[in-house]
């Protein structure tokens, strides 16, 4: 089974530049996760969404890459995910493009 969280947007501190450490900026999360649904176990998408948002706000990652590695390590344990594709975008950091970094692989 696959679950998708698409265009999940919220503000958080992320980045290594001084102004990025001082004020929150918008991030967009796109996630696809595969898991073994056997009729009883499922992924609660509200719980997954809140876990991601809470972790981003608590950790205040310097690099998007650090956030991706954090989630690749933790989401499989928390939600029994077998394969993860996760993209984090910072749409407002530059005026003429959307910056994003993605990770994917078996867990």
N, CA, C and O atoms as a GROMACS GRO file, in nm:
protein
  428
    1UNK      N    1   0.084  -0.116   0.000
    1UNK     CA    2   0.000   0.000   0.000
    1UNK      C    3   0.090   0.124   0.000
    1UNK      O    4   0.200   0.121   0.053
    2UNK      N    5   0.041   0.230  -0.060
    2UNK     CA    6   0.114   0.358  -0.060
    2UNK      C    7   0.027   0.467   0.000
    2UNK      O    8  -0.095   0.472  -0.021
    3UNK      N    9   0.091   0.555   0.074
    3UNK     CA   10   0.025   0.674   0.126
    3UNK      C   11   0.102   0.795   0.074
    3UNK      O   12   0.224   0.793   0.064
    4UNK      N   13   0.028   0.900   0.043
    4UNK     CA   14   0.087   1.023  -0.009
    4UNK      C   15   0.046   1.140   0.079
    4UNK      O   16  -0.071   1.153   0.116
    5UNK      N   17   0.142   1.224   0.112
    5UNK     CA   18   0.115   1.357   0.166
    5UNK      C   19   0.169   1.452   0.060
    5UNK      O   20   0.289   1.450   0.031
    6UNK      N   21   0.084   1.534   0.004
    6UNK     CA   22   0.126   1.619  -0.107
    6UNK      C   23   0.102   1.766  -0.075
    6UNK      O   24  -0.005   1.805  -0.027
    7UNK      N   25   0.202   1.845  -0.102
    7UNK     CA   26   0.194   1.992  -0.086
    7UNK      C   27   0.157   2.032   0.056
    7UNK      O   28   0.080   2.125   0.078
    8UNK      N   29   0.212   1.960   0.153
    8UNK     CA   30   0.192   1.992   0.295
    8UNK      C   31   0.279   2.113   0.327
    8UNK      O   32   0.402   2.105   0.321
    9UNK      N   33   0.216   2.225   0.361
    9UNK     CA   34   0.287   2.351   0.380
    9UNK      C   35   0.275   2.400   0.523
    9UNK      O   36   0.168   2.394   0.584
   10UNK      N   37   0.386   2.450   0.576
   10UNK     CA   38   0.387   2.516   0.706
   10UNK      C   39   0.516   2.596   0.717
   10UNK      O   40   0.605   2.583   0.634
   11UNK      N   41   0.524   2.679   0.818
   11UNK     CA   42   0.642   2.762   0.840
   11UNK      C   43   0.727   2.702   0.951
   11UNK      O   44   0.675   2.650   1.050
   12UNK      N   45   0.859   2.710   0.932
   12UNK     CA   46   0.953   2.657   1.030
   12UNK      C   47   1.089   2.722   1.009
   12UNK      O   48   1.114   2.784   0.906
   13UNK      N   49   1.175   2.709   1.107
   13UNK     CA   50   1.314   2.753   1.094
   13UNK      C   51   1.391   2.642   1.025
   13UNK      O   52   1.395   2.529   1.073
   14UNK      N   53   1.452   2.675   0.911
   14UNK     CA   54   1.538   2.581   0.839
   14UNK      C   55   1.634   2.662   0.754
   14UNK      O   56   1.593   2.757   0.687
   15UNK      N   57   1.760   2.625   0.757
   15UNK     CA   58   1.860   2.695   0.677
   15UNK      C   59   1.982   2.729   0.760
   15UNK      O   60   1.981   2.720   0.883
   16UNK      N   61   2.088   2.768   0.691
   16UNK     CA   62   2.214   2.799   0.759
   16UNK      C   63   2.248   2.947   0.758
   16UNK      O   64   2.339   2.990   0.829
   17UNK      N   65   2.178   3.025   0.678
   17UNK     CA   66   2.204   3.169   0.674
   17UNK      C   67   2.145   3.236   0.797
   17UNK      O   68   2.047   3.188   0.854
   18UNK      N   69   2.206   3.348   0.839
   18UNK     CA   70   2.161   3.416   0.961
   18UNK      C   71   2.012   3.445   0.961
   18UNK      O   72   1.943   3.418   1.059
   19UNK      N   73   1.962   3.501   0.852
   19UNK     CA   74   1.819   3.537   0.849
   19UNK      C   75   1.730   3.414   0.853
   19UNK      O   76   1.616   3.422   0.900
   20UNK      N   77   1.779   3.299   0.804
   20UNK     CA   78   1.701   3.176   0.807
   20UNK      C   79   1.691   3.119   0.949
   20UNK      O   80   1.596   3.048   0.982
   21UNK      N   81   1.789   3.152   1.033
   21UNK     CA   82   1.789   3.104   1.171
   21UNK      C   83   1.702   3.193   1.260
   21UNK      O   84   1.661   3.152   1.368
   22UNK      N   85   1.673   3.315   1.213
   22UNK     CA   86   1.600   3.412   1.294
   22UNK      C   87   1.450   3.413   1.266
   22UNK      O   88   1.372   3.447   1.355
   23UNK      N   89   1.410   3.378   1.146
   23UNK     CA   90   1.267   3.382   1.115
   23UNK      C   91   1.225   3.256   1.041
   23UNK      O   92   1.302   3.198   0.965
   24UNK      N   93   1.102   3.218   1.064
   24UNK     CA   94   1.050   3.100   0.997
   24UNK      C   95   1.026   3.128   0.849
   24UNK      O   96   1.002   3.242   0.809
   25UNK      N   97   1.034   3.023   0.769
   25UNK     CA   98   1.002   3.033   0.628
   25UNK      C   99   0.915   2.914   0.588
   25UNK      O  100   0.912   2.811   0.656
   26UNK      N  101   0.846   2.930   0.478
   26UNK     CA  102   0.756   2.824   0.433
   26UNK      C  103   0.836   2.707   0.376
   26UNK      O  104   0.932   2.726   0.302
   27UNK      N  105   0.793   2.586   0.412
   27UNK     CA  106   0.843   2.464   0.351
   27UNK      C  107   0.722   2.388   0.296
   27UNK      O  108   0.610   2.401   0.344
   28UNK      N  109   0.749   2.309   0.194
   28UNK     CA  110   0.648   2.222   0.137
   28UNK      C  111   0.701   2.080   0.141
   28UNK      O  112   0.812   2.053   0.095
   29UNK      N  113   0.623   1.991   0.196
   29UNK     CA  114   0.661   1.850   0.210
   29UNK      C  115   0.578   1.767   0.112
   29UNK      O  116   0.455   1.779   0.108
   30UNK      N  117   0.645   1.684   0.034
   30UNK     CA  118   0.580   1.583  -0.049
   30UNK      C  119   0.637   1.448  -0.009
   30UNK      O  120   0.758   1.428  -0.011
   31UNK      N  121   0.548   1.357   0.029
   31UNK     CA  122   0.591   1.227   0.080
   31UNK      C  123   0.512   1.117   0.012
   31UNK      O  124   0.391   1.129  -0.010
   32UNK      N  125   0.582   1.009  -0.020
   32UNK     CA  126   0.519   0.884  -0.062
   32UNK      C  127   0.584   0.775   0.021
   32UNK      O  128   0.706   0.763   0.025
   33UNK      N  129   0.501   0.695   0.086
   33UNK     CA  130   0.553   0.588   0.170
   33UNK      C  131   0.478   0.459   0.138
   33UNK      O  132   0.356   0.458   0.124
   34UNK      N  133   0.554   0.351   0.128
   34UNK     CA  134   0.496   0.218   0.110
   34UNK      C  135   0.501   0.144   0.242
   34UNK      O  136   0.598   0.152   0.317
   35UNK      N  137   0.393   0.073   0.269
   35UNK     CA  138   0.386  -0.004   0.394
   35UNK      C  139   0.301  -0.128   0.368
   35UNK      O  140   0.227  -0.136   0.270
   36UNK      N  141   0.313  -0.224   0.458
   36UNK     CA  142   0.241  -0.350   0.444
   36UNK      C  143   0.106  -0.338   0.516
   36UNK      O  144   0.098  -0.346   0.638
   37UNK      N  145   0.002  -0.321   0.438
   37UNK     CA  146  -0.134  -0.317   0.493
   37UNK      C  147  -0.192  -0.458   0.488
   37UNK      O  148  -0.203  -0.517   0.381
   38UNK      N  149  -0.227  -0.510   0.604
   38UNK     CA  150  -0.280  -0.647   0.608
   38UNK      C  151  -0.423  -0.653   0.660
   38UNK      O  152  -0.468  -0.757   0.706
   39UNK      N  153  -0.493  -0.542   0.652
   39UNK     CA  154  -0.631  -0.538   0.696
   39UNK      C  155  -0.651  -0.477   0.833
   39UNK      O  156  -0.762  -0.438   0.869
   40UNK      N  157  -0.542  -0.470   0.911
   40UNK     CA  158  -0.555  -0.411   1.044
   40UNK      C  159  -0.460  -0.293   1.064
   40UNK      O  160  -0.500  -0.191   1.121
   41UNK      N  161  -0.338  -0.305   1.020
   41UNK     CA  162  -0.245  -0.194   1.039
   41UNK      C  163  -0.257  -0.095   0.924
   41UNK      O  164  -0.272  -0.134   0.808
   42UNK      N  165  -0.250   0.031   0.958
   42UNK     CA  166  -0.256   0.137   0.858
   42UNK      C  167  -0.176   0.254   0.912
   42UNK      O  168  -0.142   0.258   1.030
   43UNK      N  169  -0.146   0.350   0.825
   43UNK     CA  170  -0.076   0.470   0.868
   43UNK      C  171  -0.180   0.581   0.885
   43UNK      O  172  -0.253   0.614   0.791
   44UNK      N  173  -0.184   0.636   1.003
   44UNK     CA  174  -0.273   0.748   1.032
   44UNK      C  175  -0.209   0.874   0.972
   44UNK      O  176  -0.109   0.922   1.025
   45UNK      N  177  -0.265   0.925   0.864
   45UNK     CA  178  -0.202   1.037   0.794
   45UNK      C  179  -0.200   1.164   0.878
   45UNK      O  180  -0.111   1.247   0.859
   46UNK      N  181  -0.295   1.182   0.968
   46UNK     CA  182  -0.292   1.299   1.055
   46UNK      C  183  -0.174   1.288   1.152
   46UNK      O  184  -0.103   1.385   1.176
   47UNK      N  185  -0.155   1.169   1.207
   47UNK     CA  186  -0.042   1.147   1.298
   47UNK      C  187   0.092   1.164   1.225
   47UNK      O  188   0.185   1.222   1.280
   48UNK      N  189   0.100   1.114   1.103
   48UNK     CA  190   0.221   1.128   1.022
   48UNK      C  191   0.250   1.274   0.993
   48UNK      O  192   0.363   1.319   1.009
   49UNK      N  193   0.149   1.347   0.952
   49UNK     CA  194   0.163   1.491   0.923
   49UNK      C  195   0.210   1.567   1.046
   49UNK      O  196   0.302   1.648   1.038
   50UNK      N  197   0.148   1.541   1.160
   50UNK     CA  198   0.185   1.611   1.283
   50UNK      C  199   0.326   1.574   1.330
   50UNK      O  200   0.398   1.658   1.382
   51UNK      N  201   0.364   1.448   1.312
   51UNK     CA  202   0.500   1.406   1.348
   51UNK      C  203   0.604   1.483   1.267
   51UNK      O  204   0.704   1.530   1.322
   52UNK      N  205   0.580   1.496   1.138
   52UNK     CA  206   0.673   1.568   1.052
   52UNK      C  207   0.680   1.715   1.091
   52UNK      O  208   0.789   1.771   1.106
   53UNK      N  209   0.567   1.777   1.107
   53UNK     CA  210   0.564   1.920   1.142
   53UNK      C  211   0.630   1.945   1.277
   53UNK      O  212   0.712   2.037   1.290
   54UNK      N  213   0.596   1.865   1.376
   54UNK     CA  214   0.653   1.880   1.510
   54UNK      C  215   0.806   1.861   1.507
   54UNK      O  216   0.879   1.939   1.569
   55UNK      N  217   0.852   1.759   1.436
   55UNK     CA  218   0.996   1.733   1.427
   55UNK      C  219   1.070   1.846   1.358
   55UNK      O  220   1.177   1.887   1.402
   56UNK      N  221   1.012   1.897   1.249
   56UNK     CA  222   1.076   2.009   1.178
   56UNK      C  223   1.088   2.130   1.269
   56UNK      O  224   1.192   2.196   1.272
   57UNK      N  225   0.984   2.160   1.344
   57UNK     CA  226   0.986   2.277   1.431
   57UNK      C  227   1.079   2.258   1.551
   57UNK      O  228   1.145   2.353   1.593
   58UNK      N  229   1.085   2.139   1.606
   58UNK     CA  230   1.171   2.114   1.721
   58UNK      C  231   1.318   2.108   1.682
   58UNK      O  232   1.403   2.163   1.753
   59UNK      N  233   1.350   2.044   1.573
   59UNK     CA  234   1.489   2.023   1.533
   59UNK      C  235   1.553   2.147   1.471
   59UNK      O  236   1.674   2.167   1.484
   60UNK      N  237   1.474   2.231   1.404
   60UNK     CA  238   1.526   2.353   1.339
   60UNK      C  239   1.652   2.319   1.257
   60UNK      O  240   1.760   2.370   1.284
   61UNK      N  241   1.634   2.234   1.159
   61UNK     CA  242   1.744   2.183   1.078
   61UNK      C  243   1.821   2.295   1.008
   61UNK      O  244   1.763   2.395   0.966
   62UNK      N  245   1.951   2.275   0.995
   62UNK     CA  246   2.033   2.368   0.919
   62UNK      C  247   2.018   2.346   0.770
   62UNK      O  248   1.997   2.441   0.694
   63UNK      N  249   2.027   2.222   0.729
   63UNK     CA  250   2.018   2.188   0.587
   63UNK      C  251   1.895   2.100   0.562
   63UNK      O  252   1.855   2.021   0.648
   64UNK      N  253   1.839   2.114   0.444
   64UNK     CA  254   1.729   2.025   0.405
   64UNK      C  255   1.778   1.881   0.409
   64UNK      O  256   1.704   1.791   0.450
   65UNK      N  257   1.901   1.858   0.368
   65UNK     CA  258   1.957   1.723   0.367
   65UNK      C  259   1.955   1.660   0.505
   65UNK      O  260   1.927   1.541   0.520
   66UNK      N  261   1.984   1.740   0.608
   66UNK     CA  262   1.980   1.689   0.745
   66UNK      C  263   1.839   1.646   0.784
   66UNK      O  264   1.821   1.544   0.851
   67UNK      N  265   1.740   1.723   0.744
   67UNK     CA  266   1.601   1.688   0.772
   67UNK      C  267   1.563   1.558   0.702
   67UNK      O  268   1.497   1.472   0.760
   68UNK      N  269   1.604   1.544   0.576
   68UNK     CA  270   1.571   1.423   0.500
   68UNK      C  271   1.632   1.298   0.564
   68UNK      O  272   1.565   1.195   0.573
   69UNK      N  273   1.755   1.307   0.607
   69UNK     CA  274   1.821   1.193   0.672
   69UNK      C  275   1.752   1.161   0.805
   69UNK      O  276   1.731   1.044   0.838
   70UNK      N  277   1.718   1.263   0.880
   70UNK     CA  278   1.646   1.245   1.006
   70UNK      C  279   1.518   1.164   0.982
   70UNK      O  280   1.492   1.066   1.052
   71UNK      N  281   1.438   1.206   0.884
   71UNK     CA  282   1.312   1.138   0.858
   71UNK      C  283   1.332   0.999   0.797
   71UNK      O  284   1.255   0.908   0.827
   72UNK      N  285   1.432   0.981   0.714
   72UNK     CA  286   1.459   0.848   0.656
   72UNK      C  287   1.495   0.749   0.766
   72UNK      O  288   1.463   0.631   0.757
   73UNK      N  289   1.561   0.798   0.871
   73UNK     CA  290   1.597   0.713   0.985
   73UNK      C  291   1.478   0.686   1.077
   73UNK      O  292   1.463   0.574   1.128
   74UNK      N  293   1.393   0.785   1.099
   74UNK     CA  294   1.290   0.774   1.202
   74UNK      C  295   1.151   0.732   1.154
   74UNK      O  296   1.082   0.658   1.224
   75UNK      N  297   1.111   0.777   1.038
   75UNK     CA  298   0.975   0.744   0.992
   75UNK      C  299   0.950   0.594   0.979
   75UNK      O  300   0.842   0.548   1.016
   76UNK      N  301   1.045   0.516   0.927
   76UNK     CA  302   1.020   0.371   0.919
   76UNK      C  303   0.995   0.307   1.055
   76UNK      O  304   0.913   0.216   1.067
   77UNK      N  305   1.064   0.354   1.158
   77UNK     CA  306   1.047   0.298   1.292
   77UNK      C  307   0.913   0.341   1.353
   77UNK      O  308   0.844   0.260   1.416
   78UNK      N  309   0.878   0.466   1.333
   78UNK     CA  310   0.755   0.520   1.392
   78UNK      C  311   0.629   0.469   1.323
   78UNK      O  312   0.525   0.450   1.387
   79UNK      N  313   0.638   0.447   1.189
   79UNK     CA  314   0.518   0.418   1.111
   79UNK      C  315   0.526   0.289   1.029
   79UNK      O  316   0.440   0.263   0.945
   80UNK      N  317   0.629   0.208   1.053
   80UNK     CA  318   0.646   0.079   0.983
   80UNK      C  319   0.645   0.095   0.831
   80UNK      O  320   0.579   0.020   0.759
   81UNK      N  321   0.721   0.193   0.786
   81UNK     CA  322   0.732   0.223   0.643
   81UNK      C  323   0.842   0.136   0.584
   81UNK      O  324   0.948   0.118   0.645
   82UNK      N  325   0.818   0.081   0.463
   82UNK     CA  326   0.915  -0.006   0.397
   82UNK      C  327   0.992   0.066   0.286
   82UNK      O  328   1.105   0.029   0.255
   83UNK      N  329   0.931   0.167   0.225
   83UNK     CA  330   0.995   0.247   0.120
   83UNK      C  331   0.948   0.390   0.136
   83UNK      O  332   0.830   0.415   0.159
   84UNK      N  333   1.042   0.484   0.123
   84UNK     CA  334   1.009   0.624   0.145
   84UNK      C  335   1.064   0.711   0.033
   84UNK      O  336   1.178   0.695  -0.010
   85UNK      N  337   0.982   0.802  -0.014
   85UNK     CA  338   1.024   0.907  -0.106
   85UNK      C  339   0.976   1.037  -0.043
   85UNK      O  340   0.857   1.057  -0.023
   86UNK      N  341   1.072   1.125  -0.012
   86UNK     CA  342   1.041   1.246   0.062
   86UNK      C  343   1.113   1.364  -0.003
   86UNK      O  344   1.233   1.360  -0.027
   87UNK      N  345   1.037   1.470  -0.030
   87UNK     CA  346   1.093   1.593  -0.087
   87UNK      C  347   1.055   1.710   0.002
   87UNK      O  348   0.940   1.725   0.042
   88UNK      N  349   1.155   1.792   0.034
   88UNK     CA  350   1.132   1.914   0.110
   88UNK      C  351   1.170   2.032   0.021
   88UNK      O  352   1.281   2.038  -0.032
   89UNK      N  353   1.075   2.125   0.005
   89UNK     CA  354   1.096   2.243  -0.079
   89UNK      C  355   1.092   2.369   0.006
   89UNK      O  356   1.019   2.379   0.104
   90UNK      N  357   1.174   2.465  -0.034
   90UNK     CA  358   1.171   2.600   0.023
   90UNK      C  359   1.133   2.695  -0.091
   90UNK      O  360   1.220   2.743  -0.163
   91UNK      N  361   1.004   2.721  -0.108
   91UNK     CA  362   0.958   2.794  -0.226
   91UNK      C  363   0.989   2.944  -0.227
   91UNK      O  364   0.989   3.006  -0.332
   92UNK      N  365   1.016   3.000  -0.110
   92UNK     CA  366   1.032   3.146  -0.104
   92UNK      C  367   1.176   3.192  -0.081
   92UNK      O  368   1.199   3.311  -0.065
   93UNK      N  369   1.272   3.100  -0.079
   93UNK     CA  370   1.409   3.138  -0.048
   93UNK      C  371   1.472   3.219  -0.160
   93UNK      O  372   1.554   3.308  -0.134
   94UNK      N  373   1.437   3.190  -0.283
   94UNK     CA  374   1.483   3.267  -0.399
   94UNK      C  375   1.361   3.316  -0.476
   94UNK      O  376   1.259   3.248  -0.480
   95UNK      N  377   1.371   3.433  -0.535
   95UNK     CA  378   1.254   3.493  -0.599
   95UNK      C  379   1.217   3.429  -0.732
   95UNK      O  380   1.103   3.441  -0.778
   96UNK      N  381   1.312   3.360  -0.795
   96UNK     CA  382   1.284   3.312  -0.930
   96UNK      C  383   1.280   3.160  -0.944
   96UNK      O  384   1.275   3.108  -1.056
   97UNK      N  385   1.282   3.086  -0.830
   97UNK     CA  386   1.272   2.941  -0.839
   97UNK      C  387   1.238   2.880  -0.705
   97UNK      O  388   1.247   2.945  -0.601
   98UNK      N  389   1.200   2.755  -0.709
   98UNK     CA  390   1.168   2.675  -0.591
   98UNK      C  391   1.287   2.582  -0.565
   98UNK      O  392   1.326   2.507  -0.654
   99UNK      N  393   1.344   2.586  -0.446
   99UNK     CA  394   1.456   2.499  -0.410
   99UNK      C  395   1.400   2.377  -0.338
   99UNK      O  396   1.317   2.390  -0.248
  100UNK      N  397   1.444   2.259  -0.379
  100UNK     CA  398   1.396   2.135  -0.316
  100UNK      C  399   1.508   2.031  -0.317
  100UNK      O  400   1.594   2.031  -0.404
  101UNK      N  401   1.503   1.944  -0.218
  101UNK     CA  402   1.594   1.830  -0.210
  101UNK      C  403   1.507   1.708  -0.179
  101UNK      O  404   1.409   1.717  -0.106
  102UNK      N  405   1.545   1.593  -0.235
  102UNK     CA  406   1.463   1.472  -0.223
  102UNK      C  407   1.551   1.353  -0.186
  102UNK      O  408   1.668   1.346  -0.222
  103UNK      N  409   1.490   1.262  -0.112
  103UNK     CA  410   1.555   1.135  -0.079
  103UNK      C  411   1.453   1.024  -0.104
  103UNK      O  412   1.333   1.043  -0.085
  104UNK      N  413   1.502   0.908  -0.147
  104UNK     CA  414   1.412   0.794  -0.162
  104UNK      C  415   1.491   0.665  -0.146
  104UNK      O  416   1.611   0.660  -0.174
  105UNK      N  417   1.421   0.563  -0.102
  105UNK     CA  418   1.485   0.433  -0.090
  105UNK      C  419   1.411   0.341   0.005
  105UNK      O  420   1.320   0.381   0.077
  106UNK      N  421   1.454   0.217   0.003
  106UNK     CA  422   1.398   0.117   0.093
  106UNK      C  423   1.441   0.147   0.236
  106UNK      O  424   1.548   0.202   0.260
  107UNK      N  425   1.357   0.110   0.328
  107UNK     CA  426   1.385   0.136   0.469
  107UNK      C  427   1.410   0.007   0.543
  107UNK      O  428   1.435   0.009   0.664
   0.00000   0.00000   0.00000
